[in-house]
Amino acid sequence: MEYRKSRMNAVTITLQKPAGGDKVSFYRQGECETKVFGGKYLEKWGMLQENGDFHLMVGMGEGKEPESGMVREICATAAREMKERKIQNFSCDLKPILDLFGEEAVQEAAEGVVLGLYAMEKFSGGEEKEWQVTFTDVAENEKNLRLVEEGRALAGAVIFARDMVNRPANYLRPLDFADTAAALMEGLPVEVEILDIAQIREEKMGAFLAVGESSLYPPCMLVLRYLPNKEGDITALVGKGVMCDTGGYCLKDSKFMEGIKGDMAGGAAVIGAVYAMAKNGTGSNVVGIVPMCENRISPGSMIPGDVVTAGNGMTIEILNTDAEGRLILADAVSYAVRKEGAERVVDIATLTGAMGQMLGNSITGLLTDNDAFCQAFMSAAGSTGERYHRLPWYKEHEEMIKSDVADIKNSGAPFCPSITAGLFIRRFAEGKPWIHLDIAGSACAGKPVFAYQEGGATGVGVMTLYALCKG
């Protein structure tokens, strides 16, 4: 992983499943105590040994049915305990985990340790921490080494997404975000292109420009091409990259302003997924596209009633300037199909607050028009532990975004806004198999839902997009 350095020491963490009710003796401050450790899921119990080493046990859950994400949570719980105790060098005994979950769990264990050691980026100074973790009771063979590296790279991609979403908007303007992504891809088999505002105008992306053109900080569009199989089909991953979203002239209420810096979580997930695929040298042909801009109030900003023309020639009536994400995704999705030759499209965005109100912080809403594509996606999600829920839609929902003065309008009826927002984007997928992911609720968690999360950005989407395109 590129974000944490490491060094060696001899502090040990043991992850094991003790017999329920076993008594364990340990020494603390010179006194011998006796405790009962039942091994409940994620229960922690530590002891300071006579030689000064700290020994930790984390419960794996007596009789708990194994499922995706459990190993990640167990190892993250152990790593977080070490972080809190300022123990920067430690080892993990993986034998109990491998006995229960199988040898492939090495990858998820690596993910859990790395994510458990994550700390939100600070802007008040402070020393960078270094960690060294050694897995014990694991055969040092080529396969296990590969699984560890794959897990480290994937967790690193999640951490990149978290850092970008947590970063203040004044530290991450559109071009800053594009340059940061380009730097991440250095040395990897990824072709990076950054379309500036002049090129966006040449492409006649009127929907994208309506949102970002008037900001002091100009828009750009990042294109990442990872094409290991020149003859294979291309999957487009398109992520919303609104660096800050005031709502424009339809100004957001002040109570919703605190999180507007994170309105680019979809774009961060796309960048992270492409990075992980290229770093691991795995997966099918992928083009990642992230339109990047700010939605501000300025003399030239769009206003309700405006009609703009997208790059594919479709006209759009603007009814709500705070429904800006679907506008920039419309041009980006169309570009992915028309210019990049994508055969299927996944878009991911913090699109509608209604989705968070409906599904909370642990589930992402999904819309699609292709059952086979959806099945492949859900299978990929099942291997990661990320949660997705498919929403229904019918012809009457499509009717809700028809405009009297243009081809389509960017705001539908006062109900089912998450469905109509997704269907708006679908109109620009040019008939290709399409999946829409609304991460408005799941992109950030005030209180962590899973043990491998912290408060703030979750990095949701990275792992499932990676698993989908890895095949």
Sequence and secondary structure as in RCSB ss.txt:
>XXXX:A:sequence
MEYRKSRMNAVTITLQKPAGGDKVSFYRQGECETKVFGGKYLEKWGMLQENGDFHLMVGMGEGKEPESGMVREIC
ATAAREMKERKIQNFSCDLKPILDLFGEEAVQEAAEGVVLGLYAMEKFSGGEEKEWQVTFTDVAENEKNLRLVEE
GRALAGAVIFARDMVNRPANYLRPLDFADTAAALMEGLPVEVEILDIAQIREEKMGAFLAVGESSLYPPCMLVLR
YLPNKEGDITALVGKGVMCDTGGYCLKDSKFMEGIKGDMAGGAAVIGAVYAMAKNGTGSNVVGIVPMCENRISPG
SMIPGDVVTAGNGMTIEILNTDAEGRLILADAVSYAVRKEGAERVVDIATLTGAMGQMLGNSITGLLTDNDAFCQ
AFMSAAGSTGERYHRLPWYKEHEEMIKSDVADIKNSGAPFCPSITAGLFIRRFAEGKPWIHLDIAGSACAGKPVF
AYQEGGATGVGVMTLYALCKG
>XXXX:A:secstr
  S       EEEE     TT EEEEEETTEEEEEE    TT EEEEE TTS EEEEE   TT    TTHHHHHH
HHHHHHHHHTT  EEEEE HHHHHHH TTHHHHHHHHHHHHT     SS       EEEEESS  SHHHHHHHHH
HHHHHHHHHHHHHHHHS GGG  HHHHHHHHHHHTTTSS EEEEE HHHHHHTT HHHHHHHTTSSS  EEEEEE
E S TTS EEEEEE EEEEE  TTS   GGG TTGGGTTHHHHHHHHHHHHHHHHT SSEEEEEEEEEEE   TT
   TT EEE TTS EEE S TT  HHHHHHHHHHHHHHTT  SEEEEEE   HHHHHHHTTSEEEEEES HHHHH
HHHHHHHTTT EEEE    HHHHHTT  SSSSEES   SS HHHHHHHHHHTTSTTS EEEEE TTTSEESS SS
TT  SEE  TTHHHHHHHHH 
